[in-house]
Amino acid sequence: MYFITELIHSLCRDNFYQFGELRSVNVVKSSQCAFVQFTQRSAAEAAAEGTFNKLIIKDRKLNIKWGKNQAQQGQKEVASNVPAEPKTKPVPGLPGGK
């Protein structure tokens, strides 16, 4: 399992570094997903636009989505009838974008 996780980590890093400096790549084998974090939002946006519905690793087409901010995990939102405003602008062409 360790070898497979490291291989996926390496493949993700190799495919995403071209868009900008990476802060981290975390592979969650049990969920079959990986989280790629960039040091700059503009790099993350470029990666999302450049790879959405296009990136294939090991004969598998990857599903690219925005993750939630780790700083906000675990915090409960105040119940309200009004939906919360997004804190960042949606990226055109991605789910939730315009």
N, C-alpha and C positions, 0 to 999 in steps of 0.2 A: 504494500500500500504506500509506503514512504516513497518509493521510486516513482510510482505513478503520480503522486501528488507533486513531487519535485519536477517531473516532466511537464505537467500541466502548468505549474508556476513558471517554468522557463519559457514555455511556448507563449503564454500570455504576456510575459515581460517582453519577449522578443517582438511580438506583434504590436504592442502598444507604446513602446519607448520612442518610436518614430514621431509620435505626436507631442512629446514633451517629457520633462523629467517626472519620473514616477516616485511617489512617496512610499507606496507599498503595493504588494500583490498578495492577497490572501485567498487560498484555495480551500473551499469547504467541500471535501470529497463526499460526505454523506448527503449533501444537498445538491451535488453536481453543479456547483456554481463557484465563481471566483469574483473577488472584489478588487478592482484596480483603482488605486487612488493616485491622482496627479498632484503635483505641488501647485499648479496653477489651474484655475477653472477654465481658462481659454484652451488649455491643452486637452482637458477632459471633453470640452465641447467639440474640438476638432476631431478627437478620437471617436466620439459618438457619431458625428456626422460622417466621418470617413469609413466607419466600420458597420454602421447600422444596416442589417440585412445583407451584409457582404462578407463578413469574416467567417472563414471556415478553418477549423483546426482539427486535424486527425479525422478528416472526412465528415465532420459534424459542423453544421451551420450554427453559429452562436447567436443567442438572443441577447441583444445589448439593451440594457435598461439603466436608468438613473437609480442609484442607491440612496438611502436616507442618510442624512448627516449623522455621524456617530455621536456627536455632541448632543443631539436631540433624542437619542434612543433612551428609553426608560422614563422620559418625561411625559406626563399625562397632559393632554390638551384640555383646556377648560371647555366644558360642555356648552354648546351654543347652537342655535338654529341657523346661524350664518356660517357657511363653509369658510375655513381658514384660507387666507390669501397665500399663494405660493411665495416663498421668500426669494426665489430666483426666477429668472426669466425662462420660459419654456424654450427648447431648441426646436426649430422647425424641422419637420420630418421624423421626429421621434414621438413615441406615444406620449400624449399629454401636450405635445407641441402644437403649434398652429401652422 
